Amino acid sequence: MHGLMSYRRFGRARSLRSDRAERMLSRYVATELWLELDRYVATERNGRSVATQLPSFGSSSVAT
């Protein structure tokens, strides 16, 4: 993923850029990617990522 580094040991994801937002959500970490697109990624502790767009752009999601 571009601009996102996963720290699996700590069960969290961190952005490589200082202007990114990070919020703990139970077992997930939501990290803002591509600020202009309002796109977020939640990374589970086992390393699986789910990318989701905000409702203003529709209700699509992609799981990897």
C-alpha positions, 0 to 999 in steps of 0.5 A, a space after each residue: 500500500 502506498 504511504 502505509 506501513 503496518 506494524 503487526 507486532 503492535 496490531 496497528 498501522 501507521 502512515 509514513 506521512 505526518 499529515 495522516 490521521 490515525 484512530 484506534 477502533 477496537 481491534 482495527 486501526 483506521 488510517 486516512 489515505 489519500 486525503 483528497 479522496 477521503 479513503 480509509 484503511 482499517 488494518 486488523 491485527 493479523 495483517 488483513 486490510 480493508 479499504 473503505 470509502 466514506 458514504 459521500 462517495 458511495 458504499 463501496 469497499 475492497 478487502 485484501 
